[in-house]
Amino acid sequence: MATATANNSKATPTPEAGHVPEVPEAAHKIREQMLSTVRQGQQLSIDAAEGWAKAVSTLPVPDLPKFPAVAAVPSLETATKFGFDVATDLLNNQRDFALKLTNVLAHARTS
């Protein structure tokens, strides 16, 4: 996370996604540890789901009746992507709102 400069032996933070220089380095380390732990848990879930899918793939599946309206339903992948796109948009809007509100309150406090 830090690199030494040629002119200075002191470590300086490198620009990384999500790295905010004003935030203490300990907070950045905790963030990375938390993200790493979440990724490990997610990989365990994926591995378990793959094992389950492989096990049930051998079971017979009866033919279900076809309904015209069912063809219009998006795939699970499409629905999942859409849901996360909506969540991302909402979170970005909420972030912008929170930053604007913080600026207004900080300005009011210094006035």
Number of C-alpha atoms within 10 A of each C-alpha: 12 12 11 12 10 7 6 8 9 10 11 13 13 12 11 10 6 8 15 13 13 6 9 9 15 9 12 16 12 11 14 12 12 12 12 12 12 12 12 12 12 12 12 12 12 12 12 12 12 11 12 11 11 11 10 10 10 8 8 7 8 6 6 6 5 8 8 6 7 8 9 8 9 11 10 9 9 10 12 12 12 13 12 11 12 12 12 12 12 12 12 12 12 12 12 12 12 12 12 12 12 12 12 11 12 11 10 9 8 6 6
